[in-house]
Amino acid sequence: MNPEFFQTLLRTKSLKIERITSRGHATPKGKWLKGRKNEWVVLLAGAAKLRFRGGRVISMKPGSSVWIRAGRAHRVEWTEPGVKTVWFAIHT
């Protein structure tokens, strides 16, 4: 499996915009992501599931978006195998 690809499109002191390409990737079991900044994510292509600590799961398809506040524990539960899943993330 190829690694996920992260491309920073813009970075300033208070803003980071990136494009992420996944293909069957997920956050390793037992690991939780906690960003230091708020993050707005929109799915441009493919499909994915995000899980938030506490059990809430969000299924995403192209056009779906989610706001993740700074410090909120979450993980990528699943991205569609064999298909490019493309995310657009804005960190503020």
Steps between C-alpha positions, in 0.01 A plus 500: 500500500627845412526752782243774540598815315484839675545816292506839673337751265531805727657567839499819705538563874128442557389282206598178328323360196588150385388232260520140622477194276420165662440158347378242752673678789385525860647631824681212676282314753512659844642830371301823527573823317475830692583809298623814671289708262139488388456308176233509231513199268308442178516177300553566129513141368468144628342401830607500865387451858618715790459390861497737796595388849174407666381294203351745249577389142454723197476343154631734234450516124599771249369834627475389866676723750568503871628757751749358752583734785854513635582217741199284407612136480417340167632243256458398139316172539497405131563629149381319192755237387626525143347845448663839551338674794582870475459732798529877521589619852515851639671542839436826686 
